[in-house]
């Protein structure tokens, strides 16, 4: 079995992580690339919050380890993993995968106006100001904390398919030398 490969997609809420992962999934399916997609936000979603009551539990990592073991058993070796702070926690998440995966980390970014519009559409038209304020604070934290080996992709004027092409270019999982509609992936900040 080939060594595991993982693409961590991080970014503020409303930036389009899940939508980009779905578009990347479609692109990889069209190219017949075997892969799995895991929405990391759900791996430790509970009340009371496990990370508050039991910070030592590392529930997201434990659940990722179990899920990835099942995917590996079925022959998968590529993972697309989305979570707001995955680009900050990628070392622990990669260790949880258990087989020293090749890691690619991408921080999706968008300005407040674009994010507010996306959050408003996602919530059916109403956007609580507290939600946008939290997203803005998170964006600042991510921008300040990411290391130099994280690729930044500004998504403000990009369609999900265009973001997917950029993500695919970073992983090398499909041959983008053949004609593919979308922006030039070499223009991202690496």
C-alpha positions in Angstrom: 0.0 0.0 0.0 1.4 3.4 -0.8 2.2 5.9 1.9 -0.7 8.0 3.0 -1.2 11.5 1.7 -3.3 14.1 3.3 -4.6 17.6 2.3 -5.5 19.7 5.3 -7.8 22.5 4.3 -8.2 25.2 7.0 -9.7 28.6 7.2 -12.3 30.8 8.9 -15.9 29.8 9.0 -17.7 30.9 5.8 -14.5 30.8 3.7 -15.7 27.8 1.7 -13.7 24.8 3.1 -16.5 22.2 2.8 -17.6 23.6 -0.6 -14.1 23.5 -1.9 -13.6 19.9 -0.6 -16.8 18.8 -2.3 -15.6 20.4 -5.6 -12.2 18.7 -5.2 -14.0 15.4 -4.5 -15.9 15.9 -7.8 -12.6 16.7 -9.6 -10.9 13.6 -8.2 -13.8 11.4 -9.0 -13.8 12.6 -12.6 -10.1 11.7 -12.7 -10.8 8.3 -11.0 -8.4 9.2 -8.1 -9.1 7.0 -5.0 -9.5 9.2 -2.0 -11.6 10.0 1.1 -13.0 13.2 2.5 -13.5 13.8 6.2 -15.2 16.9 7.6 -13.1 17.4 10.8 -15.5 19.7 12.5 -17.7 16.7 13.3 -15.0 14.5 14.8 -15.3 16.1 18.3 -18.7 17.9 18.0 -20.5 17.2 21.3 -22.0 19.0 24.3 -20.4 19.6 26.6 -17.4 20.3 24.4 -14.9 17.4 24.9 -11.9 19.7 24.6 -13.1 21.8 27.5 -14.1 19.0 29.9 -11.4 16.6 28.9 -8.5 18.3 27.0 -6.4 15.2 27.3 -9.0 13.2 25.3 -7.8 14.4 21.9 -11.2 13.1 20.6 -10.7 14.5 17.0 -7.4 12.7 16.7 -8.8 9.5 18.1 -11.8 9.5 15.8 -9.6 10.4 12.8 -7.3 7.4 13.7 -10.2 5.0 13.7 -11.8 6.4 10.6 -8.5 6.5 8.7 -7.7 2.9 9.7 -11.0 1.8 8.2 -10.3 3.7 4.9 -6.8 2.3 4.7 -8.2 -1.2 5.2 -10.3 -0.6 2.1 -7.3 0.5 0.1 -7.4 4.3 0.4 -4.2 6.3 0.8 -5.3 9.9 0.0 -7.3 12.0 2.4 -8.9 15.4 2.1 -9.5 16.8 5.6 -11.3 20.0 6.4 -11.4 21.8 9.7 -11.0 25.5 10.6 -7.7 25.0 12.5 -6.5 21.9 10.7 -3.5 23.8 9.3 -2.5 24.7 12.9 -3.0 21.1 14.2 -1.7 19.2 11.2 1.2 17.6 13.0 -1.0 16.0 15.7 -3.6 15.1 13.0 -1.0 13.5 10.8 0.4 11.5 13.7 -3.1 10.3 14.4 -3.3 8.8 10.9 -0.6 6.5 12.0 1.6 6.0 8.9 3.7 9.2 8.5 1.6 10.7 5.7 2.8 13.2 3.1 1.2 16.4 4.3 -0.1 19.3 2.2 -1.7 22.2 4.1 -3.8 25.0 2.6 -5.3 28.0 4.3 -8.3 29.3 2.5 -8.9 33.0 3.0 -11.6 35.5 2.2 -12.4 39.1 3.3 -15.2 40.0 5.7 -17.6 41.0 3.0 -17.2 37.8 1.0 -17.4 35.7 4.2 -20.5 37.5 5.5 -22.2 36.9 2.1 -21.3 33.2 2.2 -22.4 32.8 5.8 -25.7 34.6 5.1 -26.4 32.3 2.2 -25.5 29.2 4.3 -27.9 30.2 7.1 -30.8 31.1 4.8 -30.4 34.9 4.8 -29.7 35.8 8.5 -26.2 36.4 9.8 -25.7 36.9 13.5 -23.1 39.6 14.0 -21.4 37.4 16.7 -20.8 34.7 14.1 -19.1 37.1 11.7 -17.1 38.6 14.5 -15.9 35.1 15.6 -15.0 34.3 12.0 -13.0 37.5 11.7 -11.1 36.8 14.9 -10.3 33.3 13.7 -9.1 34.6 10.4 -6.6 36.9 12.2 -5.5 34.1 14.5 -4.9 31.8 11.5 -3.1 34.5 9.5 -0.7 35.1 12.4 -0.1 31.5 13.4 0.4 29.5 10.2 3.9 28.5 9.3 5.6 29.1 6.0 4.9 25.7 4.6 1.2 26.4 4.4 -0.1 27.6 1.1 -2.6 30.5 1.2 -5.4 30.7 -1.3 -7.5 33.8 -1.5 -11.0 32.7 -2.5 -12.9 36.0 -2.7 -13.5 36.0 -6.4 -13.1 32.3 -7.0 -15.8 29.7 -7.8 -15.5 26.4 -5.8 -14.3 24.6 -8.9 -11.5 27.1 -9.3 -10.5 26.5 -5.7 -10.6 22.8 -6.3 -8.2 23.1 -9.2 -5.7 25.0 -6.9 -6.0 22.4 -4.2 -5.5 19.6 -6.8 -2.4 21.4 -8.1 -0.9 21.5 -4.6 -1.4 17.8 -4.0 -0.3 16.5 -7.3 -3.0 13.9 -7.2 -4.1 14.5 -10.8 -2.2 15.6 -13.9 -3.0 19.2 -14.4 -0.7 19.5 -17.4 -3.6 18.4 -19.5 -6.2 21.1 -20.2 -8.2 21.9 -17.1 -10.5 24.9 -16.9 -9.6 27.2 -14.0 -7.0 29.7 -12.8 -3.3 29.2 -12.9 -2.4 27.3 -9.7 1.1 28.8 -9.7 -0.2 32.2 -8.5 -0.8 31.2 -4.9 1.3 32.3 -2.0 3.3 29.3 -0.9 
